[in-house]
């Protein structure tokens, strides 16, 4: 899957992120990697109910901003963030 852009405005600041999705076949592995200005800043992993949780935060991104980002990533996947996993199991 190709990377896609997500923009978030918070506290009069605009953040431009690039999100990459990776195959998520092994538990405890991050599925979504997030970059800002080309630098890896965070990653998320989905639970069984298609909700994303912070996996890593090497960019020390504000946690509230990460939650807004997770909401936007979830919205980008209307069939659920675990959709490709379900396809592999069928």
TIRO-742613 format. One record per atom (N, C-alpha, C): residue number from 0; atom name; x, y, z. Coordinates in steps of 0.001 Angstrom, whole numbers, plus 500000, padded with zeros to 6 digits. Example, Ala and Ser with C-alpha at 12.3 -4.5 7.8 and 13.67 -1.06 7.14 Angstrom:
<ketis>
0;N;513190;494310;507800
0;CA;512300;495500;507800
0;C;513200;496700;507800
1;N;512850;497750;507080
1;CA;513670;498940;507140
1;C;512900;500030;507870
</ketis>
This chain:
<ketis>
0;N;500839;498831;500000
0;CA;500000;500000;500000
0;C;500892;501244;500000
1;N;500465;502264;499302
1;CA;501224;503500;499222
1;C;501040;504346;500484
2;N;502051;505138;500769
2;CA;501941;506089;501879
2;C;500917;507158;501524
3;N;500315;507760;502540
3;CA;499344;508825;502317
3;C;499576;509938;503336
4;N;499128;511130;502964
4;CA;499342;512323;503791
4;C;498145;512582;504697
5;N;498445;513054;505895
5;CA;497429;513495;506850
5;C;497913;514811;507449
6;N;497029;515789;507456
6;CA;497346;517093;508035
6;C;496474;517312;509263
7;N;497089;517773;510329
7;CA;496365;518034;511580
7;C;496733;519427;512069
8;N;495717;520194;512422
8;CA;495918;521511;513024
8;C;495581;521417;514503
9;N;496511;521878;515327
9;CA;496294;521864;516778
9;C;497045;523046;517378
10;N;496353;523814;518196
10;CA;496963;524969;518868
10;C;497648;525911;517872
11;N;496963;526197;516789
11;CA;497439;527127;515750
11;C;498679;526629;515010
12;N;499025;525366;515208
12;CA;500138;524759;514476
12;C;499572;523731;513503
13;N;500166;523679;512333
13;CA;499746;522707;511330
13;C;500851;521666;511190
14;N;500468;520396;511303
14;CA;501413;519285;511187
14;C;501059;518475;509949
15;N;502080;518218;509130
15;CA;501897;517407;507923
15;C;502615;516078;508144
16;N;501832;515027;508174
16;CA;502377;513696;508397
16;C;502245;512852;507135
17;N;503121;511880;507026
17;CA;503009;510859;505992
17;C;502887;509529;506718
18;N;501887;508746;506326
18;CA;501599;507486;507006
18;C;501871;506333;506054
19;N;502621;505364;506545
19;CA;502900;504150;505794
19;C;502304;502962;506509
20;N;501686;502084;505749
20;CA;501065;500886;506333
20;C;501918;499675;505986
21;N;502143;498826;506973
21;CA;502947;497637;506784
21;C;502134;496410;507154
22;N;502445;495304;506528
22;CA;501736;494059;506843
22;C;501869;493810;508337
23;N;500780;493408;508943
23;CA;500726;493255;510399
23;C;500288;491830;510706
24;N;501205;490884;510565
24;CA;500863;489482;510764
24;C;501296;488973;512132
25;N;502250;489632;512744
25;CA;502792;489185;514017
25;C;502316;490125;515113
26;N;501825;489557;516202
26;CA;501370;490396;517315
26;C;502514;491245;517839
27;N;502179;492362;518427
27;CA;503132;493280;519046
27;C;504075;493945;518045
28;N;503708;493973;516775
28;CA;504485;494696;515771
28;C;503675;495905;515322
29;N;504337;497001;515108
29;CA;503663;498223;514693
29;C;503223;498097;513239
30;N;501990;498478;512957
30;CA;501459;498371;511605
30;C;501574;499676;510830
31;N;501370;500811;511477
31;CA;501402;502107;510813
31;C;502602;502901;511309
32;N;503451;503350;510369
32;CA;504600;504185;510708
32;C;504297;505590;510225
33;N;504613;506572;511050
33;CA;504295;507966;510758
33;C;505587;508775;510655
34;N;505635;509608;509616
34;CA;506800;510447;509356
34;C;506359;511907;509309
35;N;507217;512787;509791
35;CA;506984;514228;509680
35;C;508286;514844;509179
36;N;508200;515571;508072
36;CA;509386;516151;507427
36;C;510433;515085;507112
37;N;509962;513896;506728
37;CA;510852;512807;506343
37;C;511425;512002;507488
38;N;511185;512420;508727
38;CA;511717;511716;509895
38;C;510636;510830;510513
39;N;511035;509624;510901
39;CA;510130;508696;511578
39;C;509840;509241;512973
40;N;508540;509506;513266
40;CA;508199;510124;514550
40;C;507316;509263;515445
41;N;506558;508324;514853
41;CA;505650;507529;515688
41;C;505156;506321;514911
42;N;504568;505387;515643
42;CA;503914;504248;514998
42;C;502719;503823;515848
43;N;501809;503123;515186
43;CA;500572;502668;515826
43;C;500356;501193;515532
44;N;499645;500550;516425
44;CA;499258;499166;516223
44;C;497756;499046;516511
45;N;497029;498269;515708
45;CA;495590;498125;515942
45;C;495284;497012;516936
46;N;494170;497174;517632
46;CA;493692;496078;518472
46;C;492660;495274;517681
47;N;492059;494291;518304
47;CA;491091;493425;517620
47;C;489805;494143;517239
48;N;489590;495333;517766
48;CA;488371;496099;517490
48;C;488616;497260;516533
49;N;489768;497232;515840
49;CA;490139;498250;514851
49;C;490412;499622;515456
50;N;490820;499688;516711
50;CA;491237;500941;517317
50;C;492757;500960;517375
51;N;493344;502086;517008
51;CA;494794;502200;517021
51;C;495308;502634;518382
52;N;496470;502099;518725
52;CA;497152;502445;519968
52;C;498576;502842;519623
53;N;499137;503753;520387
53;CA;500507;504189;520161
53;C;501438;503010;520401
54;N;502283;502759;519438
54;CA;503237;501655;519532
54;C;504614;502192;519914
55;N;505058;503222;519185
55;CA;506335;503869;519469
55;C;506180;505376;519247
56;N;506973;506153;519962
56;CA;506938;507604;519814
56;C;508363;508175;519886
57;N;509228;507773;518936
57;CA;510610;508251;518993
57;C;510735;509752;518733
58;N;509734;510362;518086
58;CA;509765;511796;517824
58;C;509242;512623;518978
59;N;508855;511953;520055
59;CA;508311;512623;521246
59;C;507173;513578;520882
60;N;506280;513094;520011
60;CA;505113;513864;519578
60;C;504134;513943;520733
61;N;503522;515094;520921
61;CA;502514;515298;521957
61;C;501457;514195;521861
62;N;501126;513584;522993
62;CA;500203;512454;522997
62;C;498814;512824;522480
63;N;498342;514008;522786
63;CA;497032;514444;522284
63;C;497050;514516;520749
64;N;498148;514992;520201
64;CA;498300;515048;518748
64;C;498315;513637;518155
65;N;498957;512711;518840
65;CA;498972;511323;518370
65;C;497575;510714;518365
66;N;496768;511049;519361
66;CA;495395;510526;519392
66;C;494577;511097;518235
67;N;494772;512373;517916
67;CA;494091;512965;516758
67;C;494553;512291;515469
68;N;495828;512000;515395
68;CA;496384;511318;514230
68;C;495816;509910;514103
69;N;495711;509198;515214
69;CA;495126;507849;515188
69;C;493688;507891;514679
70;N;492925;508882;515123
70;CA;491538;509026;514650
70;C;491492;509228;513141
71;N;492414;510041;512615
71;CA;492436;510303;511170
71;C;492868;509060;510388
72;N;493805;508297;510928
72;CA;494229;507060;510263
72;C;493064;506072;510233
73;N;492371;505929;511362
73;CA;491208;505030;511407
73;C;490158;505461;510391
74;N;489910;506765;510264
74;CA;488919;507276;509322
74;C;489351;507036;507876
75;N;490645;506958;507646
75;CA;491171;506714;506301
75;C;490905;505273;505842
76;N;490570;504404;506780
76;CA;490325;502986;506493
76;C;488883;502628;506862
77;N;487923;502949;505996
77;CA;486505;502732;506333
77;C;486136;501271;506576
78;N;486933;500346;506062
78;CA;486646;498920;506275
78;C;487395;498366;507477
79;N;488076;499233;508200
79;CA;488812;498828;509395
79;C;490304;498760;509138
80;N;491091;499094;510148
80;CA;492540;499100;510016
80;C;493121;497697;509958
81;N;492333;496692;510318
81;CA;492788;495300;510252
81;C;492307;494603;508995
82;N;491803;495348;508022
82;CA;491202;494762;506823
82;C;492144;493813;506108
83;N;493421;494177;505937
83;CA;494332;493292;505203
83;C;494641;492028;506003
84;N;494557;492064;507317
84;CA;494771;490878;508120
84;C;493620;489903;507914
85;N;492397;490420;507890
85;CA;491231;489555;507675
85;C;491338;488865;506335
86;N;491801;489571;505303
86;CA;491935;488985;503966
86;C;492945;487856;503973
87;N;494044;488018;504742
87;CA;495072;486984;504811
87;C;494565;485731;505522
88;N;493684;485884;506481
88;CA;493195;484742;507258
88;C;492109;483968;506551
89;N;491504;484556;505497
89;CA;490401;483887;504800
89;C;490901;482833;503849
</ketis>
